[in-house]
Amino acid sequence: MSNIEIEYCVPCGYLDRALDLQRAVLQNFGRTVDRAALVTGEAGVLQVRVDGEAVWDIADDEYDVDEVVRRVKQAL
C-alpha cells in the first residue's frame, strides 16, 4: 500500500485546499492507501506526493481536485 502526503503552506492559508485534496484522495483510494497525511509547509507550497514522488504541485499546475485525483490514481 502507498503513502500520500499533502504538503501545504500554512501562512498562505492553504489548509482548506489541503483538506479538500485529502478528502478526495481518501474517498477515492481509502482502501488502497496506508495514509493520506497533511504536512505543514511554507513558501507557497501545495504539493501532493505518492510514496515520496511529487505527482502534483501548485507551482506547476492549476488547482483542480479532479486532476489531482487522476494523477494520484496514475501513481498508484
Number of C-alpha atoms within 10 A of each C-alpha: 9 14 15 24 20 24 21 26 18 16 13 13 11 19 18 10 16 24 15 13 22 22 15 16 22 17 11 15 18 13 10 12 16 12 17 21 16 17 16 16 17 13 10 15 19 24 22 29 20 20 14 11 11 16 19 22 17 14 11 8 11 11 15 12 17 12 13 21 22 13 17 20 14 9 14 14
